[in-house]
Amino acid sequence: MGRVFTSNPLSLSVPDPAFESWLRDSGYLEVLDNSSSSSSAAAANTTASTTSTTVTHGILHHLWTLVSLFTVNPFSKLTTDDFSAATPSWTREFLGFLDSYAFPSSPETLRLRVLENVKRYARNYASLFILFFACSLYQMPLALVGLLSSLALWDFFKFGNERWKLDQYPMIRQILIRIAQCATVVILICLNVQMALFSAFAVSYAVMLLHAAFRKLSPAKQTSRGRSSR
């Protein structure tokens, strides 16, 4: 009865980052999300008849999970290839259904969702930023005038560069570029274009974080098959 079992030297120990990378490459990263959600639901069922102390502990746990959202860098695993991929469907993939959303069971699950969803829906989030920026410019007509004026200024510089062959006079061309840059900065600041840009970025960033945190991971292989069928 007092026999001690020795460890098997042939057993394979896979670290968490390597296992997560393997699941991502295989297209089954949602297994981690589903397993953590199942374990959280099982723990809730076993403690259904608990006291108010357990309820308070659960509330604090949810609050700590939400606070951990501010410690996650959503762009840490984002690459330029994520923007060159096909745009996921706005209805079936990006928005999904009601059962596509759930509160993250732990800060680790929240971090996994944010990093992966930002990579999957990078083009959707970029489109939302453009939409919010256009709405900000619509509500701030002076900012719209400033943006159009700066674009017209650089178009005029490009036209003059081609017409007068400024490439043959690098010193004059460099001086004109500096003047155009200073004029652009003055126009953008005086007409509050930076406020429209900041408000659009703030709103789109908040929407991105909330969507990525509460959107459950969907099967990547199933998603890719849905795109190829279209």
Secondary structure, DSSP 8 states (H G I E B T S, - for coil): --------TT-----HHHHHHHHHHHT-THHHHHHHHHHHHHHHHHTTT--HHHHHHHHHHHHHHHHGGGG--TTTT--THHHHS----IIIIII--GGGB---SSHHHHHHHHHHHHHHTHHHHHHHHHHHHHHHHHH-HHHHHHHHHHHHHHHHHHHHHHHTTGGG-HHHHHHHHHHHHHHHHHHHHHTTHHHHHHHHHHHHHHHHHHHHHHB----HHHHHHHHHH-
